[in-house]
Amino acid sequence: MQDHFKKKPHFPITLKYIDPTYMIRAVKSNASDNVYCTLLAHSALHGAMAGYTGFTVAPVNGRHAYIPFYVSPGPSVQSSSAPDHHLCR
C-alpha cells in the first residue's frame, strides 16, 4: 500500500497496522466475562460428554450452538457465521 501512495506525492499517508488480537483483550476481564466463559465451557463440556467431536461452541441467535469445525469461518471467510446463514437457523 505504501508503494501505491508513494506514486501520489500530494497525498501523504502514515500507515499503521493494529493487530486485532490485541483489541480483543485490551481491558481487564470483569464478572460478565467470567460468566460468559463459564457458559461456553459448560456448553463445550456437554457437547463432548454427548460424544460430539470436531466442534466449537458459539452463541447463535441468543442460544449456544455446536458449530462443526468445517463450518466455522477461517481467517478470511466470515459469511458462514452470519446469523442469517442457513446453518444458523
PyMOL commands that set and color helices and strands:
alter all, ss='L'
color gray80, all
select helices_A, chain A and resi 2-6+20-24+31-49+79-81+86-88
alter helices_A, ss='H'
color red, helices_A
select strands_A, chain A and resi 55-60+63-68
alter strands_A, ss='S'
color yellow, strands_A
deselect
rebuild
show_as cartoon
